[in-house]
Each structure stands twice: as C-alpha cells, then as structure tokens.
C-alpha cells in the first residue's frame, strides 16, 4: 500500500506546473533541513497566506580574496 501511495503522489506531482514543483521542493528542503533556510509567514487582510523561504548563507571562512 505504501508503494502505491508513493506512486500516486509522484504521478500527481509530475502533473503540477514547474513553478509549483519548485516551490514544493523548497518547502520539503525546509522540512528536511530547517537550519539551512529562514522562513517568513505573512497573512494579508484578504485572508491570503504567504510562506517565504530564504536560503541562509553558510558561515564565511576566514580567507577572503
């Protein structure tokens, strides 16, 4: 049953527009490694909800050229 569910999910994701798949991938990356991204959640008066994910830069090394 798990494999059938996974296949169904993959088939459904494949039907999504490219930009939607990219957004989904970014969200899954955030869930998998929350320290690598910052998240900002905004609510509009209209009821719209926006989640913005921002990649955090790795700590800079001591050598700068």
N, CA, C and O atoms as a printed pandas DataFrame, in Angstrom:
     atom_number atom_name residue_name chain_id  residue_number  x_coord  y_coord  z_coord
0              1         N          UNK        A               1    0.823   -1.192    0.000
1              2        CA          UNK        A               1    0.000    0.000    0.000
2              3         C          UNK        A               1    0.871    1.262    0.000
3              4         O          UNK        A               1    0.541    2.243   -0.667
4              5         N          UNK        A               2    1.963    1.239    0.734
5              6        CA          UNK        A               2    2.843    2.407    0.792
6              7         C          UNK        A               2    3.418    2.725   -0.587
7              8         O          UNK        A               2    3.493    3.890   -0.977
8              9         N          UNK        A               3    3.822    1.696   -1.319
9             10        CA          UNK        A               3    4.372    1.924   -2.653
10            11         C          UNK        A               3    3.323    2.498   -3.592
11            12         O          UNK        A               3    3.626    3.370   -4.407
12            13         N          UNK        A               4    2.102    2.016   -3.482
13            14        CA          UNK        A               4    1.022    2.538   -4.327
14            15         C          UNK        A               4    0.773    4.011   -4.009
15            16         O          UNK        A               4    0.559    4.815   -4.916
16            17         N          UNK        A               5    0.801    4.364   -2.732
17            18        CA          UNK        A               5    0.603    5.755   -2.329
18            19         C          UNK        A               5    1.756    6.614   -2.857
19            20         O          UNK        A               5    1.533    7.719   -3.351
20            21         N          UNK        A               6    2.980    6.108   -2.751
21            22        CA          UNK        A               6    4.136    6.853   -3.248
22            23         C          UNK        A               6    4.041    7.054   -4.754
23            24         O          UNK        A               6    4.323    8.143   -5.254
24            25         N          UNK        A               7    3.645    6.014   -5.480
25            26        CA          UNK        A               7    3.497    6.138   -6.925
26            27         C          UNK        A               7    2.429    7.160   -7.280
27            28         O          UNK        A               7    2.606    7.955   -8.203
28            29         N          UNK        A               8    1.325    7.141   -6.551
29            30        CA          UNK        A               8    0.243    8.095   -6.799
30            31         C          UNK        A               8    0.722    9.516   -6.545
31            32         O          UNK        A               8    0.422   10.426   -7.318
32            33         N          UNK        A               9    1.470    9.706   -5.454
33            34        CA          UNK        A               9    1.988   11.038   -5.143
34            35         C          UNK        A               9    2.962   11.510   -6.216
35            36         O          UNK        A               9    2.894   12.660   -6.649
36            37         N          UNK        A              10    3.861   10.642   -6.645
37            38        CA          UNK        A              10    4.832   11.025   -7.672
38            39         C          UNK        A              10    4.138   11.360   -8.984
39            40         O          UNK        A              10    4.511   12.321   -9.657
40            41         N          UNK        A              11    3.138   10.580   -9.349
41            42        CA          UNK        A              11    2.393   10.865  -10.575
42            43         C          UNK        A              11    1.659   12.197  -10.468
43            44         O          UNK        A              11    1.605   12.958  -11.433
44            45         N          UNK        A              12    1.099   12.477   -9.304
45            46        CA          UNK        A              12    0.385   13.742   -9.100
46            47         C          UNK        A              12    1.338   14.922   -9.144
47            48         O          UNK        A              12    1.027   15.955   -9.736
48            49         N          UNK        A              13    2.494   14.775   -8.522
49            50        CA          UNK        A              13    3.495   15.849   -8.522
50            51         C          UNK        A              13    3.992   16.114   -9.939
51            52         O          UNK        A              13    4.235   17.263  -10.309
52            53         N          UNK        A              14    4.143   15.062  -10.729
53            54        CA          UNK        A              14    4.616   15.221  -12.104
54            55         C          UNK        A              14    3.641   16.050  -12.945
55            56         O          UNK        A              14    4.045   16.667  -13.931
56            57         N          UNK        A              15    2.373   16.066  -12.565
57            58        CA          UNK        A              15    1.366   16.822  -13.308
58            59         C          UNK        A              15    1.324   18.298  -12.930
59            60         O          UNK        A              15    0.685   19.094  -13.618
60            61         N          UNK        A              16    1.993   18.667  -11.850
61            62        CA          UNK        A              16    1.989   20.053  -11.398
62            63         C          UNK        A              16    2.843   20.923  -12.317
63            64         O          UNK        A              16    3.789   20.433  -12.935
64            65         N          UNK        A              17    2.515   22.204  -12.410
65            66        CA          UNK        A              17    3.377   23.116  -13.179
66            67         C          UNK        A              17    4.783   23.178  -12.565
67            68         O          UNK        A              17    4.957   22.944  -11.369
68            69         N          UNK        A              18    5.761   23.490  -13.381
69            70        CA          UNK        A              18    7.161   23.517  -12.938
70            71         C          UNK        A              18    7.375   24.406  -11.718
71            72         O          UNK        A              18    8.079   24.018  -10.785
72            73         N          UNK        A              19    6.773   25.592  -11.717
73            74        CA          UNK        A              19    6.970   26.521  -10.597
74            75         C          UNK        A              19    6.391   25.933   -9.308
75            76         O          UNK        A              19    6.949   26.144   -8.231
76            77         N          UNK        A              20    5.302   25.215   -9.403
77            78        CA          UNK        A              20    4.694   24.604   -8.220
78            79         C          UNK        A              20    5.574   23.481   -7.692
79            80         O          UNK        A              20    5.741   23.333   -6.482
80            81         N          UNK        A              21    6.139   22.688   -8.602
81            82        CA          UNK        A              21    7.059   21.622   -8.169
82            83         C          UNK        A              21    8.275   22.221   -7.477
83            84         O          UNK        A              21    8.751   21.680   -6.480
84            85         N          UNK        A              22    8.779   23.335   -7.998
85            86        CA          UNK        A              22    9.929   24.001   -7.385
86            87         C          UNK        A              22    9.596   24.501   -5.986
87            88         O          UNK        A              22   10.398   24.358   -5.063
88            89         N          UNK        A              23    8.425   25.082   -5.832
89            90        CA          UNK        A              23    8.004   25.565   -4.513
90            91         C          UNK        A              23    7.845   24.412   -3.535
91            92         O          UNK        A              23    8.227   24.524   -2.370
92            93         N          UNK        A              24    7.289   23.315   -4.000
93            94        CA          UNK        A              24    7.121   22.132   -3.159
94            95         C          UNK        A              24    8.477   21.575   -2.741
95            96         O          UNK        A              24    8.664   21.192   -1.587
96            97         N          UNK        A              25    9.415   21.530   -3.670
97            98        CA          UNK        A              25   10.758   21.057   -3.362
98            99         C          UNK        A              25   11.431   21.954   -2.320
99           100         O          UNK        A              25   12.085   21.450   -1.408
100          101         N          UNK        A              26   11.280   23.258   -2.444
101          102        CA          UNK        A              26   11.860   24.190   -1.469
102          103         C          UNK        A              26   11.256   23.964   -0.088
103          104         O          UNK        A              26   11.967   23.984    0.917
104          105         N          UNK        A              27    9.943   23.750   -0.041
105          106        CA          UNK        A              27    9.294   23.511    1.240
106          107         C          UNK        A              27    9.780   22.200    1.857
107          108         O          UNK        A              27   10.043   22.145    3.058
108          109         N          UNK        A              28    9.902   21.153    1.053
109          110        CA          UNK        A              28   10.380   19.867    1.567
110          111         C          UNK        A              28   11.818   19.989    2.058
111          112         O          UNK        A              28   12.189   19.353    3.045
112          113         N          UNK        A              29   12.631   20.798    1.385
113          114        CA          UNK        A              29   14.006   21.034    1.846
114          115         C          UNK        A              29   13.988   21.738    3.199
115          116         O          UNK        A              29   14.795   21.428    4.076
116          117         N          UNK        A              30   13.072   22.677    3.365
117          118        CA          UNK        A              30   12.936   23.377    4.644
118          119         C          UNK        A              30   12.559   22.408    5.753
119          120         O          UNK        A              30   13.088   22.491    6.861
120          121         N          UNK        A              31   11.642   21.485    5.456
121          122        CA          UNK        A              31   11.213   20.496    6.448
122          123         C          UNK        A              31   12.373   19.564    6.785
123          124         O          UNK        A              31   12.562   19.196    7.944
124          125         N          UNK        A              32   13.149   19.183    5.769
125          126        CA          UNK        A              32   14.249   18.248    5.957
126          127         C          UNK        A              32   15.429   18.879    6.683
127          128         O          UNK        A              32   16.038   18.241    7.541
128          129         N          UNK        A              33   15.765   20.142    6.346
129          130        CA          UNK        A              33   16.909   20.827    6.953
130          131         C          UNK        A              33   16.535   22.256    7.316
131          132         O          UNK        A              33   16.924   23.197    6.624
132          133         N          UNK        A              34   15.780   22.424    8.399
133          134        CA          UNK        A              34   15.279   23.762    8.743
134          135         C          UNK        A              34   16.362   24.798    9.044
135          136         O          UNK        A              34   16.115   25.997    8.915
136          137         N          UNK        A              35   17.551   24.359    9.440
137          138        CA          UNK        A              35   18.610   25.325    9.749
138          139         C          UNK        A              35   19.207   25.954    8.505
139          140         O          UNK        A              35   19.881   26.980    8.594
140          141         N          UNK        A              36   18.967   25.350    7.336
141          142        CA          UNK        A              36   19.549   25.884    6.108
142          143         C          UNK        A              36   18.675   26.962    5.465
143          144         O          UNK        A              36   19.099   27.625    4.519
144          145         N          UNK        A              37   17.457   27.136    5.979
145          146        CA          UNK        A              37   16.537   28.122    5.426
146          147         C          UNK        A              37   15.907   28.948    6.532
147          148         O          UNK        A              37   15.719   28.474    7.652
148          149         N          UNK        A              38   15.590   30.170    6.205
149          150        CA          UNK        A              38   14.789   31.000    7.100
150          151         C          UNK        A              38   13.381   31.040    6.498
151          152         O          UNK        A              38   13.225   30.992    5.278
152          153         N          UNK        A              39   12.376   31.124    7.339
153          154        CA          UNK        A              39   11.002   31.144    6.850
154          155         C          UNK        A              39   10.287   32.373    7.389
155          156         O          UNK        A              39   10.482   32.775    8.536
156          157         N          UNK        A              40    9.466   32.953    6.550
157          158        CA          UNK        A              40    8.660   34.109    6.936
158          159         C          UNK        A              40    7.218   33.824    6.508
159          160         O          UNK        A              40    6.960   33.523    5.342
160          161         N          UNK        A              41    6.290   33.918    7.448
161          162        CA          UNK        A              41    4.884   33.646    7.174
162          163         C          UNK        A              41    4.106   34.951    7.304
163          164         O          UNK        A              41    4.136   35.595    8.353
164          165         N          UNK        A              42    3.412   35.340    6.239
165          166        CA          UNK        A              42    2.655   36.591    6.220
166          167         C          UNK        A              42    1.180   36.325    5.973
167          168         O          UNK        A              42    0.818   35.482    5.151
168          169         N          UNK        A              43    0.338   37.047    6.687
169          170        CA          UNK        A              43   -1.103   36.983    6.497
170          171         C          UNK        A              43   -1.578   38.335    5.983
171          172         O          UNK        A              43   -1.212   39.374    6.532
172          173         N          UNK        A              44   -2.390   38.326    4.935
173          174        CA          UNK        A              44   -2.963   39.558    4.400
174          175         C          UNK        A              44   -4.377   39.723    4.961
175          176         O          UNK        A              44   -5.009   38.747    5.367
176          177         N          UNK        A              45   -4.864   40.962    4.980
177          178        CA          UNK        A              45   -6.220   41.219    5.441
178          179         C          UNK        A              45   -7.257   40.456    4.617
179          180         O          UNK        A              45   -8.342   40.142    5.105
180          181         N          UNK        A              46   -6.910   40.165    3.365
181          182        CA          UNK        A              46   -7.832   39.441    2.481
182          183         C          UNK        A              46   -7.935   37.965    2.853
183          184         O          UNK        A              46   -8.808   37.255    2.354
184          185         N          UNK        A              47   -7.044   37.503    3.730
185          186        CA          UNK        A              47   -7.042   36.103    4.114
186          187         C          UNK        A              47   -5.959   35.306    3.408
187          188         O          UNK        A              47   -5.766   34.123    3.689
188          189         N          UNK        A              48   -5.248   35.960    2.484
189          190        CA          UNK        A              48   -4.167   35.279    1.789
190          191         C          UNK        A              48   -3.033   34.966    2.759
191          192         O          UNK        A              48   -2.775   35.717    3.700
192          193         N          UNK        A              49   -2.380   33.873    2.520
193          194        CA          UNK        A              49   -1.279   33.416    3.351
194          195         C          UNK        A              49   -0.070   33.218    2.450
195          196         O          UNK        A              49   -0.180   32.597    1.392
196          197         N          UNK        A              50    1.083   33.738    2.857
197          198        CA          UNK        A              50    2.291   33.608    2.047
198          199         C          UNK        A              50    3.432   33.107    2.918
199          200         O          UNK        A              50    3.733   33.685    3.962
200          201         N          UNK        A              51    4.064   32.020    2.474
201          202        CA          UNK        A              51    5.242   31.477    3.131
202          203         C          UNK        A              51    6.434   31.776    2.235
203          204         O          UNK        A              51    6.471   31.347    1.082
204          205         N          UNK        A              52    7.410   32.512    2.763
205          206        CA          UNK        A              52    8.620   32.845    2.018
206          207         C          UNK        A              52    9.785   32.092    2.645
207          208         O          UNK        A              52   10.022   32.197    3.849
208          209         N          UNK        A              53   10.513   31.332    1.825
209          210        CA          UNK        A              53   11.683   30.598    2.288
210          211         C          UNK        A              53   12.924   31.286    1.746
211          212         O          UNK        A              53   12.999   31.588    0.555
212          213         N          UNK        A              54   13.895   31.536    2.609
213          214        CA          UNK        A              54   15.110   32.248    2.238
214          215         C          UNK        A              54   16.308   31.375    2.610
215          216         O          UNK        A              54   16.463   30.979    3.766
216          217         N          UNK        A              55   17.149   31.081    1.623
217          218        CA          UNK        A              55   18.343   30.270    1.880
218          219         C          UNK        A              55   19.311   31.060    2.742
219          220         O          UNK        A              55   19.600   32.224    2.467
220          221         N          UNK        A              56   19.799   30.423    3.773
221          222        CA          UNK        A              56   20.809   31.053    4.620
222          223         C          UNK        A              56   22.174   30.788    4.023
223          224         O          UNK        A              56   22.442   29.703    3.507
224          225         N          UNK        A              57   23.035   31.789    4.098
225          226        CA          UNK        A              57   24.390   31.654    3.584
226          227         C          UNK        A              57   25.229   30.887    4.596
227          228         O          UNK        A              57   25.112   31.119    5.799
228          229         N          UNK        A              58   26.076   29.973    4.121
229          230        CA          UNK        A              58   26.958   29.272    5.057
230          231         C          UNK        A              58   27.917   30.265    5.702
231          232         O          UNK        A              58   28.207   31.319    5.136
232          233         N          UNK        A              59   28.398   29.927    6.872
233          234        CA          UNK        A              59   29.348   30.793    7.575
234          235         C          UNK        A              59   30.575   31.028    6.707
235          236         O          UNK        A              59   31.108   30.105    6.090
236          237         N          UNK        A              60   31.008   32.274    6.673
237          238        CA          UNK        A              60   32.150   32.627    5.829
238          239         C          UNK        A              60   33.431   32.116    6.457
239          240         O          UNK        A              60   33.601   32.136    7.676
240          241         N          UNK        A              61   34.325   31.659    5.600
241          242        CA          UNK        A              61   35.634   31.219    6.091
242          243         C          UNK        A              61   36.512   32.442    6.343
243          244         O          UNK        A              61   36.180   33.550    5.921
244          245         N          UNK        A              62   37.608   32.239    7.016
245          246        CA          UNK        A              62   38.496   33.332    7.355
246          247         C          UNK        A              62   39.253   33.890    6.168
247          248         O          UNK        A              62   39.749   35.015    6.230
248          249         N          UNK        A              63   39.355   33.127    5.083
249          250        CA          UNK        A              63   40.115   33.577    3.911
250          251         C          UNK        A              63   39.218   34.303    2.935
251          252         O          UNK        A              63   38.242   33.735    2.443
252          253         N          UNK        A              64   39.540   35.560    2.649
253          254        CA          UNK        A              64   38.850   36.326    1.634
254          255         C          UNK        A              64   39.858   36.787    0.618
255          256         O          UNK        A              64   40.930   37.278    0.972
256          257         N          UNK        A              65   39.520   36.631   -0.649
257          258        CA          UNK        A              65   40.437   37.034   -1.724
258          259         C          UNK        A              65   39.835   38.160   -2.487
259          260         O          UNK        A              65   40.441   38.655   -3.438
